[in-house]
Amino acid sequence: MIKAVIVDDEPYSCDTLSMLLERHCPEVEVIGICQSGKAALEKIPYLQPQLLFLDIEMPHLNGFQLLEKLNDHNFKLIFTTSYDQYAIKAIRFSAIDYLLKPIDPIELKQAVDKAILHTFQSLSQQLETSISCNSCYTCCHANNGRTSIDTCQ
């Protein structure tokens, strides 16, 4: 199960996306819905989603401003917007996908699949790094701290 947060100032858009996810992407659990950038800025660090569905045009704090204020984030990003002119900027923010409203269920499923794939690839790389470090740690202690690259492989 991948945990997601929806950020959109339009309640209808939040409800529609939530319903589409429930019907077409059962592997996604919506753990929060924020109807402003300010609310998202407060909730996202607490909720720690793996996936963020983000509208761009919102009053007071747009989607890009929100991302800049979040600084370090550890989630995959899918923009959901009515505006196609922000696609290039979205790529610069490492978006997994860019969905135009009204959201097509097939495109949504493809975007979610892509986000899940990226999530598991990241976890796999972290696990490989962790195993590699633990192997060298174990090897080093097994040889009383005297080790070389050869003995740890």
ChimeraX attribute file (.defattr): number of C-alpha atoms within 10 A of each C-alpha:
attribute: neighborCount
match mode: 1-to-1
recipient: residues
	/A:1	9
	/A:2	17
	/A:3	17
	/A:4	25
	/A:5	25
	/A:6	26
	/A:7	28
	/A:8	27
	/A:9	20
	/A:10	13
	/A:11	13
	/A:12	10
	/A:13	20
	/A:14	19
	/A:15	14
	/A:16	13
	/A:17	23
	/A:18	19
	/A:19	12
	/A:20	18
	/A:21	20
	/A:22	14
	/A:23	10
	/A:24	14
	/A:25	18
	/A:26	12
	/A:27	14
	/A:28	19
	/A:29	17
	/A:30	19
	/A:31	13
	/A:32	17
	/A:33	21
	/A:34	21
	/A:35	18
	/A:36	20
	/A:37	27
	/A:38	14
	/A:39	13
	/A:40	25
	/A:41	17
	/A:42	12
	/A:43	16
	/A:44	20
	/A:45	13
	/A:46	9
	/A:47	14
	/A:48	16
	/A:49	22
	/A:50	19
	/A:51	24
	/A:52	24
	/A:53	24
	/A:54	28
	/A:55	29
	/A:56	22
	/A:57	18
	/A:58	17
	/A:59	11
	/A:60	10
	/A:61	18
	/A:62	18
	/A:63	23
	/A:64	19
	/A:65	12
	/A:66	18
	/A:67	18
	/A:68	11
	/A:69	12
	/A:70	14
	/A:71	8
	/A:72	9
	/A:73	15
	/A:74	13
	/A:75	17
	/A:76	21
	/A:77	24
	/A:78	24
	/A:79	24
	/A:80	26
	/A:81	22
	/A:82	15
	/A:83	14
	/A:84	11
	/A:85	8
	/A:86	15
	/A:87	17
	/A:88	11
	/A:89	11
	/A:90	19
	/A:91	13
	/A:92	8
	/A:93	13
	/A:94	11
	/A:95	19
	/A:96	18
	/A:97	22
	/A:98	24
	/A:99	21
	/A:100	17
	/A:101	14
	/A:102	12
	/A:103	16
	/A:104	12
	/A:105	15
	/A:106	11
	/A:107	14
	/A:108	22
	/A:109	16
	/A:110	13
	/A:111	19
	/A:112	24
	/A:113	14
	/A:114	15
	/A:115	23
	/A:116	20
	/A:117	12
	/A:118	14
	/A:119	17
	/A:120	11
	/A:121	12
	/A:122	12
	/A:123	12
	/A:124	12
	/A:125	11
	/A:126	12
	/A:127	12
	/A:128	12
	/A:129	12
	/A:130	11
	/A:131	12
	/A:132	14
	/A:133	13
	/A:134	12
	/A:135	14
	/A:136	17
	/A:137	14
	/A:138	14
	/A:139	19
	/A:140	16
	/A:141	12
	/A:142	11
	/A:143	11
	/A:144	9
	/A:145	11
	/A:146	10
	/A:147	15
	/A:148	12
	/A:149	8
	/A:150	6
	/A:151	11
	/A:152	14
	/A:153	9
